[in-house]
Amino acid sequence: MSQSETRKRLLSGMQPTGTGALHLGNLEGALKNWVRLQDQYEMFCCVVDWHALTTRYHETSKIAPACREVAADYIAYGLDPKKCAIFIQSHVKEHAELHLLLSMITPLGWLERVPTFKEKRELMAEKGEGDESVSYGLLGYPCLQTADILVYRANVVPVGKDQAAHLEISREICRRFNYLYGPVFPEPQTLINEEAAVLPGTDGRKMSKSYGNAVYAADSAEKVAETIKGAFTTPTKLRKTDPGVPEGCVVCQWRKVFDPEGYRTSWEEDRSGERGCMQNKKELTELLNSFLEPIRKRRAELLSDPAELDRILVDGAERARATASETLRLVNEALGLR
């Protein structure tokens, strides 16, 4: 029996966004855990480009380059192509076939009640965009998400604590298929990383590319310094000697993540007025650049060698397709279509 046959399967993925490169919240909140899990599971790690079309159908030319950057970030941060299949979603067409089949059995009401659909629809309305901007693809996003998972008959999906509810509709669709046609799929379980770091954005809001409040894997040392220079600190700490509140200071919160052994000293000095915000920012910048330097170097190597990155993505897609095609054989047999 091969090693892959003795291990449970795991599906993970991220959507490419406009800037391509992942930010520190992605790296610390998700990828760090994925790197740890690749030794425990048979892993399939994709870049979900079709999902990007649900809201970015008007700027498709940016999606493919962004996918390559995300894939490079996966590898640069520590995912090993020899241990897990790294690929782009649209390169494995079985995702689309299973999405179509699952959409036939998914009640409309299930999709309409998904909180993220309601939120995105309301956001579009606030921007003055009419219902013509709300596509079938946006409504059917959960079906494609479910296909991504079930096409590998994944046992687990790693998610953050705030994302666990998003997987429930996939579990419902899975149960419905198995009830109607027989137990083809294992019901995917959430794998919540309780220790995942939650980094606030530099402005104190949720870290997001759309807010422009993040540090990215591709940022130069100078860009990191510039970004941290503008990060929020304790509003009432106007002078070095003023007492700080590290629990509410973005710079201090980041220091806690990237200096877990030594942050307490800096926090207490900040709280007692022994150190100023400029010192905090300078030291955090040094920590971040030390952390990012090997990642920047590796991603630059990958992006400067398109043939090698292509080789990794093609190999990952072939490995993924081998499992996905077997799943579709079982699905079509269960449906009586073959």
Sine and cosine of phi, psi and omega as CSV:
sin_phi,cos_phi,sin_psi,cos_psi,sin_omega,cos_omega
0.00,0.00,0.76,-0.65,-0.03,-1.00
-0.96,0.28,0.26,-0.97,-0.02,-1.00
-0.89,0.45,-0.62,0.78,-0.03,-1.00
-0.90,0.44,-0.48,0.87,-0.02,-1.00
-0.97,0.23,-0.28,0.96,-0.01,-1.00
-0.99,-0.14,-0.14,0.99,-0.04,-1.00
-0.95,-0.32,0.51,-0.86,0.09,-1.00
-0.96,0.29,0.37,-0.93,-0.03,-1.00
-0.99,-0.15,0.53,-0.85,-0.02,-1.00
-0.72,-0.69,0.70,-0.71,0.09,-1.00
-0.90,-0.44,0.76,-0.65,0.09,-1.00
-0.65,-0.76,0.38,-0.93,0.00,-1.00
-0.14,-0.99,0.36,-0.93,0.07,-1.00
-0.71,-0.70,0.47,-0.88,0.01,-1.00
-1.00,-0.01,0.70,-0.72,0.07,-1.00
-0.95,0.30,0.60,-0.80,0.06,-1.00
-0.85,-0.52,-0.01,-1.00,-0.15,-0.99
-0.81,0.58,-0.66,0.76,-0.07,-1.00
-0.99,0.11,-0.18,0.98,0.04,-1.00
0.99,0.12,-0.93,0.38,-0.09,-1.00
-0.90,0.44,0.55,-0.83,0.07,-1.00
-0.98,0.18,0.45,-0.89,0.03,-1.00
-0.98,-0.17,0.12,-0.99,-0.09,-1.00
-0.87,0.50,-0.52,0.86,0.05,-1.00
-0.89,0.45,-0.65,0.76,0.07,-1.00
-0.90,0.43,-0.71,0.71,-0.07,-1.00
-0.90,0.43,-0.76,0.65,-0.07,-1.00
-0.99,0.16,-0.55,0.83,-0.06,-1.00
-0.99,0.16,-0.45,0.89,-0.07,-1.00
-0.77,-0.64,-0.84,0.54,-0.13,-0.99
-0.87,0.49,-0.60,0.80,0.02,-1.00
-0.84,0.54,-0.64,0.77,0.02,-1.00
-0.95,0.31,-0.64,0.77,0.02,-1.00
-0.86,0.51,-0.67,0.74,-0.01,-1.00
-0.86,0.51,-0.64,0.76,0.02,-1.00
-0.93,0.38,-0.63,0.78,-0.10,-1.00
-0.97,0.25,-0.34,0.94,-0.08,-1.00
-0.90,0.44,-0.31,0.95,0.06,-1.00
-1.00,0.01,-0.14,0.99,-0.06,-1.00
-0.95,-0.32,-0.38,0.92,-0.09,-1.00
-0.78,-0.63,0.32,-0.95,0.25,-0.97
-0.99,0.14,0.95,-0.33,-0.20,-0.98
-0.97,-0.26,0.62,-0.78,0.14,-0.99
-0.84,-0.55,0.91,-0.41,-0.07,-1.00
-0.89,-0.45,0.94,-0.35,-0.07,-1.00
-0.90,-0.43,0.32,-0.95,0.16,-0.99
-0.96,-0.28,0.90,-0.43,-0.22,-0.98
-1.00,0.01,0.99,0.16,-0.07,-1.00
-0.94,0.34,-0.55,0.83,0.02,-1.00
-0.90,0.43,-0.56,0.83,0.05,-1.00
-0.89,0.46,-0.55,0.83,-0.01,-1.00
-0.89,0.46,-0.44,0.90,-0.03,-1.00
-0.93,0.36,-0.33,0.94,-0.05,-1.00
-0.89,0.46,-0.49,0.87,0.01,-1.00
-0.82,-0.58,-0.15,0.99,-0.06,-1.00
-0.84,-0.54,0.52,0.85,-0.01,-1.00
-0.90,0.44,-0.28,0.96,-0.02,-1.00
-1.00,-0.01,-0.06,1.00,-0.02,-1.00
-0.65,-0.76,0.79,0.62,-0.13,-0.99
-0.92,0.38,-0.38,0.93,-0.05,-1.00
-0.90,0.43,-0.34,0.94,-0.03,-1.00
-1.00,0.03,-0.23,0.97,-0.15,-0.99
-0.95,0.32,-0.74,0.68,-0.05,-1.00
-0.88,0.48,-0.74,0.68,0.06,-1.00
-0.88,0.48,-0.61,0.80,0.01,-1.00
-0.91,0.41,-0.59,0.81,0.03,-1.00
-0.87,0.49,-0.67,0.75,-0.02,-1.00
-0.91,0.42,-0.59,0.80,0.03,-1.00
-0.92,0.38,-0.66,0.75,0.03,-1.00
-0.89,0.45,-0.68,0.73,0.03,-1.00
-0.88,0.48,-0.66,0.75,0.04,-1.00
-0.89,0.45,-0.62,0.78,0.04,-1.00
-0.91,0.42,-0.65,0.76,0.06,-1.00
-0.79,0.62,-0.77,0.63,-0.10,-1.00
-0.95,0.30,-0.68,0.74,-0.03,-1.00
-0.88,0.47,-0.52,0.85,-0.03,-1.00
-0.99,0.12,-0.24,0.97,0.10,-1.00
0.71,-0.71,-0.08,1.00,0.09,-1.00
-0.94,0.35,0.75,-0.66,-0.09,-1.00
-0.98,-0.20,0.90,-0.43,0.01,-1.00
-0.85,0.53,-0.33,0.94,0.04,-1.00
-0.98,0.18,-0.37,0.93,-0.03,-1.00
-0.99,-0.15,-0.45,0.89,-0.04,-1.00
-0.62,-0.79,0.47,-0.88,0.03,-1.00
-0.99,0.15,0.88,-0.47,0.03,-1.00
-0.94,-0.34,0.85,-0.52,-0.13,-0.99
-0.40,-0.92,0.15,-0.99,0.04,-1.00
-0.98,-0.21,0.74,-0.67,-0.12,-0.99
-0.75,0.66,-0.75,0.66,-0.10,-1.00
-0.94,0.34,-0.18,0.98,0.04,-1.00
-0.99,0.16,-0.13,0.99,0.05,-1.00
-0.86,-0.51,1.00,-0.07,-0.17,-0.99
-0.91,0.41,-0.28,0.96,0.02,-1.00
-0.88,0.48,-0.43,0.90,0.08,-1.00
-0.85,0.53,-0.70,0.71,-0.05,-1.00
-0.93,0.36,-0.64,0.77,0.00,-1.00
-0.90,0.43,-0.70,0.71,-0.01,-1.00
-0.93,0.36,-0.58,0.82,0.07,-1.00
-0.84,0.54,-0.71,0.70,0.01,-1.00
-0.87,0.49,-0.73,0.68,-0.05,-1.00
-0.91,0.41,-0.65,0.76,0.01,-1.00
-0.93,0.38,-0.54,0.84,-0.01,-1.00
-0.90,0.43,-0.40,0.92,-0.01,-1.00
-0.95,0.30,-0.35,0.94,-0.07,-1.00
-0.91,-0.41,0.04,1.00,-0.06,-1.00
-1.00,-0.06,0.89,-0.46,0.00,-1.00
-0.87,0.50,0.64,-0.77,-0.01,-1.00
-0.85,0.53,-0.63,0.78,-0.03,-1.00
-0.87,0.49,-0.56,0.83,0.03,-1.00
-0.88,0.48,-0.67,0.75,-0.05,-1.00
-0.95,0.30,-0.62,0.79,-0.05,-1.00
-0.93,0.36,-0.39,0.92,-0.04,-1.00
-1.00,-0.01,-0.07,1.00,-0.01,-1.00
-0.90,0.44,0.84,-0.55,-0.07,-1.00
-0.83,0.56,-0.63,0.77,-0.05,-1.00
-0.92,0.40,-0.55,0.84,0.05,-1.00
-0.91,0.42,-0.71,0.71,0.01,-1.00
-0.88,0.48,-0.68,0.73,-0.03,-1.00
-0.90,0.44,-0.71,0.70,-0.02,-1.00
-0.92,0.38,-0.59,0.81,0.03,-1.00
-0.91,0.41,-0.67,0.74,0.03,-1.00
-0.91,0.40,-0.63,0.78,0.02,-1.00
-0.89,0.45,-0.66,0.75,0.03,-1.00
-0.90,0.44,-0.62,0.78,0.01,-1.00
-0.91,0.42,-0.64,0.77,0.03,-1.00
-0.89,0.45,-0.52,0.85,0.01,-1.00
-0.99,0.14,0.00,1.00,0.00,-1.00
0.99,0.10,0.23,0.97,0.01,-1.00
-1.00,0.02,0.73,-0.68,-0.04,-1.00
-0.98,0.18,-0.05,-1.00,-0.02,-1.00
-0.89,0.45,-0.34,0.94,0.01,-1.00
-0.91,0.41,-0.29,0.96,0.05,-1.00
-1.00,0.10,-0.24,0.97,0.01,-1.00
-1.00,-0.02,0.98,-0.18,-0.12,-0.99
-1.00,0.08,0.30,-0.95,0.14,-0.99
-0.85,0.52,-0.60,0.80,0.00,-1.00
-0.89,0.46,-0.62,0.79,0.03,-1.00
-0.91,0.41,-0.68,0.73,0.03,-1.00
-0.90,0.43,-0.65,0.76,-0.07,-1.00
-1.00,0.03,0.15,0.99,0.00,-1.00
-0.74,0.67,-0.70,0.72,-0.01,-1.00
-0.88,0.47,-0.50,0.86,0.03,-1.00
-0.93,0.38,-0.67,0.75,0.03,-1.00
-0.93,0.36,-0.64,0.77,0.07,-1.00
-0.86,0.52,-0.67,0.74,0.01,-1.00
-0.91,0.40,-0.64,0.77,0.03,-1.00
-0.89,0.46,-0.64,0.77,0.03,-1.00
-0.82,0.57,-0.64,0.77,-0.06,-1.00
-0.98,0.17,-0.77,0.63,-0.14,-0.99
-0.96,0.28,-0.41,0.91,-0.02,-1.00
-0.90,0.44,-0.34,0.94,0.09,-1.00
-0.96,-0.26,0.11,0.99,-0.07,-1.00
0.73,0.68,0.74,0.67,-0.05,-1.00
-0.93,0.37,0.67,-0.74,0.03,-1.00
-1.00,0.09,-0.54,0.84,-0.06,-1.00
-0.66,-0.76,0.42,-0.91,0.08,-1.00
-0.72,-0.70,0.87,-0.49,0.01,-1.00
-0.97,0.26,0.78,-0.63,-0.01,-1.00
-0.63,-0.77,0.34,-0.94,0.13,-0.99
-0.98,0.19,0.28,-0.96,-0.03,-1.00
-0.85,0.53,-0.55,0.83,-0.04,-1.00
-0.99,0.15,-0.06,1.00,-0.04,-1.00
-0.94,-0.35,-0.07,1.00,-0.10,-1.00
-0.84,0.54,-0.61,0.79,-0.03,-1.00
-0.91,0.42,-0.44,0.90,-0.03,-1.00
-0.91,0.41,-0.39,0.92,-0.03,-1.00
-0.99,0.10,-0.24,0.97,-0.11,-0.99
-0.89,0.45,-0.62,0.79,0.00,-1.00
-0.92,0.40,-0.53,0.85,0.07,-1.00
-0.91,0.42,-0.62,0.78,0.04,-1.00
-0.92,0.39,-0.61,0.79,0.02,-1.00
-0.91,0.41,-0.68,0.73,0.02,-1.00
-0.90,0.43,-0.64,0.77,0.04,-1.00
-0.87,0.49,-0.73,0.68,0.00,-1.00
-0.89,0.45,-0.62,0.78,-0.02,-1.00
-0.91,0.41,-0.69,0.72,0.02,-1.00
-0.88,0.47,-0.75,0.66,-0.02,-1.00
-0.88,0.47,-0.57,0.82,0.02,-1.00
-0.93,0.38,-0.66,0.75,-0.06,-1.00
-0.97,0.25,-0.61,0.80,-0.21,-0.98
-0.81,-0.58,-0.05,1.00,-0.03,-1.00
0.94,-0.35,0.33,-0.94,-0.12,-0.99
-0.97,0.25,0.97,0.23,0.03,-1.00
-0.99,0.15,-0.63,0.78,-0.14,-0.99
-0.94,-0.35,0.62,-0.78,0.24,-0.97
-0.96,0.29,0.55,-0.83,0.02,-1.00
-0.98,0.22,0.89,-0.46,-0.09,-1.00
-0.92,0.40,0.68,-0.73,0.00,-1.00
-0.96,-0.27,0.54,-0.84,0.08,-1.00
-0.97,0.24,0.68,-0.74,0.07,-1.00
-0.90,-0.43,1.00,-0.09,-0.12,-0.99
-1.00,-0.02,0.79,-0.61,0.06,-1.00
-1.00,-0.02,0.98,-0.19,-0.05,-1.00
-0.92,0.39,-0.35,0.94,-0.06,-1.00
-0.99,-0.14,0.09,1.00,-0.04,-1.00
-0.88,0.47,0.71,-0.70,0.01,-1.00
-0.97,0.24,0.68,-0.73,0.08,-1.00
-0.93,-0.37,0.97,-0.26,-0.03,-1.00
-1.00,-0.03,0.82,-0.58,0.11,-0.99
-0.96,0.29,0.36,-0.93,0.11,-0.99
-0.94,0.35,0.22,-0.98,-0.04,-1.00
-0.90,0.43,-0.30,0.95,0.03,-1.00
-0.99,-0.17,0.10,0.99,0.02,-1.00
1.00,-0.03,-0.24,0.97,0.06,-1.00
-0.99,0.13,0.01,-1.00,0.09,-1.00
-0.86,0.51,0.68,-0.73,0.02,-1.00
-0.93,0.38,0.81,-0.58,-0.06,-1.00
-0.41,-0.91,0.62,-0.78,0.06,-1.00
-0.88,0.47,-0.57,0.82,-0.03,-1.00
-0.93,0.37,-0.40,0.92,0.03,-1.00
-1.00,0.00,-0.24,0.97,-0.03,-1.00
0.90,0.43,0.59,0.81,-0.10,-1.00
-0.84,-0.54,0.60,0.80,-0.11,-0.99
-0.73,-0.69,0.31,-0.95,0.20,-0.98
-0.96,-0.26,0.69,-0.73,-0.10,-0.99
-0.93,-0.36,0.39,-0.92,0.01,-1.00
-0.87,0.50,-0.46,0.89,-0.04,-1.00
-1.00,0.02,-0.12,0.99,-0.09,-1.00
-0.91,0.42,0.67,-0.74,0.10,-1.00
-0.95,0.32,0.22,-0.98,0.03,-1.00
-0.87,0.50,-0.61,0.79,0.00,-1.00
-0.93,0.37,-0.64,0.77,0.01,-1.00
-0.92,0.39,-0.63,0.78,0.06,-1.00
-0.86,0.50,-0.72,0.69,0.00,-1.00
-0.87,0.50,-0.67,0.74,0.00,-1.00
-0.90,0.44,-0.67,0.74,-0.02,-1.00
-0.91,0.40,-0.71,0.70,-0.02,-1.00
-0.93,0.37,-0.52,0.86,0.04,-1.00
-0.85,0.53,-0.55,0.84,-0.01,-1.00
-1.00,-0.09,0.12,0.99,-0.03,-1.00
-0.95,0.31,0.51,-0.86,0.00,-1.00
-0.94,0.33,0.61,-0.79,0.12,-0.99
-0.81,-0.58,-0.24,-0.97,0.02,-1.00
-0.92,0.40,0.87,-0.49,-0.08,-1.00
-0.85,0.52,-0.52,0.86,-0.06,-1.00
-1.00,0.02,-0.04,1.00,0.01,-1.00
-1.00,-0.05,1.00,0.04,-0.06,-1.00
-1.00,0.01,-0.46,0.89,0.03,-1.00
-0.83,-0.56,0.32,-0.95,-0.01,-1.00
-0.81,0.58,-0.64,0.77,-0.11,-0.99
-0.99,0.17,-0.16,0.99,0.05,-1.00
-0.94,0.34,0.61,-0.79,0.02,-1.00
-0.93,0.38,0.71,-0.70,0.03,-1.00
-0.99,-0.10,0.20,-0.98,0.08,-1.00
-0.81,-0.59,1.00,0.09,-0.12,-0.99
-0.85,0.52,-0.49,0.87,0.01,-1.00
-0.90,0.44,-0.40,0.92,-0.02,-1.00
-0.94,-0.34,0.16,0.99,-0.04,-1.00
-0.97,-0.22,0.85,-0.53,-0.03,-1.00
-0.85,0.52,-0.70,0.72,-0.03,-1.00
-0.88,0.48,-0.67,0.75,0.02,-1.00
-0.93,0.37,-0.61,0.80,0.02,-1.00
-0.90,0.45,-0.66,0.75,0.04,-1.00
-0.92,0.40,-0.62,0.79,0.01,-1.00
-0.86,0.51,-0.62,0.79,-0.01,-1.00
-0.88,0.48,-0.60,0.80,-0.03,-1.00
-0.97,0.26,-0.68,0.73,-0.13,-0.99
-0.99,-0.11,0.00,1.00,0.10,-1.00
-0.61,-0.79,0.87,0.49,-0.13,-0.99
-0.88,0.47,-0.41,0.91,-0.01,-1.00
-1.00,0.07,-0.52,0.85,-0.13,-0.99
-0.91,-0.42,0.01,1.00,-0.11,-0.99
-0.92,0.39,-0.48,0.88,-0.09,-1.00
-0.86,0.51,-0.65,0.76,0.01,-1.00
-0.88,0.47,-0.72,0.69,-0.01,-1.00
-0.91,0.41,-0.58,0.82,0.02,-1.00
-0.90,0.44,-0.72,0.70,-0.03,-1.00
-0.92,0.38,-0.60,0.80,0.06,-1.00
-0.92,0.40,-0.59,0.81,0.05,-1.00
-0.92,0.40,-0.68,0.73,-0.04,-1.00
-0.91,0.41,-0.57,0.82,-0.06,-1.00
-1.00,-0.01,-0.04,1.00,0.01,-1.00
0.99,0.13,0.31,0.95,0.02,-1.00
-1.00,0.06,-0.23,0.97,0.02,-1.00
-0.66,-0.76,0.46,-0.89,-0.02,-1.00
-0.97,-0.23,0.11,-0.99,-0.03,-1.00
-0.92,0.40,-0.56,0.83,0.00,-1.00
-0.90,0.44,-0.64,0.77,0.04,-1.00
-0.90,0.43,-0.66,0.75,0.03,-1.00
-0.86,0.50,-0.70,0.72,-0.03,-1.00
-0.93,0.37,-0.64,0.77,0.00,-1.00
-0.89,0.45,-0.72,0.70,-0.03,-1.00
-0.94,0.35,-0.61,0.80,0.04,-1.00
-0.90,0.43,-0.66,0.75,0.03,-1.00
-0.85,0.52,-0.68,0.74,0.02,-1.00
-0.90,0.44,-0.67,0.74,0.02,-1.00
-0.89,0.46,-0.71,0.71,-0.04,-1.00
-0.92,0.40,-0.67,0.74,-0.01,-1.00
-0.93,0.37,-0.55,0.84,0.08,-1.00
-0.91,0.40,-0.64,0.76,0.02,-1.00
-0.93,0.38,-0.66,0.75,-0.12,-0.99
-0.99,0.12,-0.37,0.93,-0.13,-0.99
-0.82,0.57,-0.78,0.63,0.01,-1.00
-0.91,0.42,-0.50,0.86,0.04,-1.00
-0.93,0.36,-0.72,0.70,0.04,-1.00
-0.86,0.52,-0.68,0.73,-0.04,-1.00
-0.90,0.43,-0.71,0.70,-0.05,-1.00
-0.93,0.36,-0.67,0.74,0.00,-1.00
-0.91,0.41,-0.58,0.82,0.04,-1.00
-0.91,0.42,-0.64,0.77,0.04,-1.00
-0.88,0.47,-0.70,0.72,-0.03,-1.00
-0.91,0.41,-0.69,0.72,-0.05,-1.00
-0.96,0.28,-0.36,0.93,0.04,-1.00
-1.00,0.05,-0.09,1.00,0.01,-1.00
-0.81,-0.59,0.96,0.26,-0.07,-1.00
-0.82,0.57,-0.56,0.83,-0.03,-1.00
-0.90,0.44,-0.65,0.76,0.00,-1.00
-0.93,0.36,-0.67,0.74,0.03,-1.00
-0.91,0.42,-0.64,0.77,0.07,-1.00
-0.87,0.50,-0.68,0.74,-0.01,-1.00
-0.86,0.50,-0.69,0.72,0.00,-1.00
-0.90,0.44,-0.70,0.71,-0.04,-1.00
-0.94,0.34,-0.61,0.79,0.04,-1.00
-0.92,0.40,-0.70,0.72,0.03,-1.00
-0.89,0.46,-0.68,0.74,0.01,-1.00
-0.89,0.45,-0.65,0.76,0.01,-1.00
-0.92,0.40,-0.61,0.79,0.02,-1.00
-0.91,0.42,-0.67,0.75,0.03,-1.00
-0.91,0.40,-0.66,0.76,0.02,-1.00
-0.91,0.41,-0.66,0.75,-0.05,-1.00
-0.91,0.42,-0.53,0.85,0.01,-1.00
-0.87,0.48,-0.66,0.75,0.04,-1.00
-0.97,0.25,-0.68,0.73,-0.06,-1.00
-0.90,0.45,-0.63,0.78,-0.01,-1.00
-0.92,0.38,-0.57,0.82,0.06,-1.00
-0.92,0.39,-0.62,0.78,0.05,-1.00
-0.88,0.47,-0.71,0.71,0.00,-1.00
-0.91,0.42,-0.53,0.85,0.09,-1.00
-0.88,0.47,-0.71,0.70,0.00,-1.00
-0.92,0.40,-0.64,0.77,-0.02,-1.00
-0.90,0.44,-0.74,0.67,-0.03,-1.00
-0.92,0.39,-0.55,0.84,0.08,-1.00
-0.91,0.42,-0.68,0.73,0.01,-1.00
-0.89,0.46,-0.60,0.80,0.01,-1.00
-0.98,0.20,-0.23,0.97,-0.03,-1.00
0.98,0.18,0.32,0.95,-0.02,-1.00
-1.00,0.04,-0.22,0.98,0.01,-1.00
-0.66,-0.75,0.00,0.00,0.00,0.00
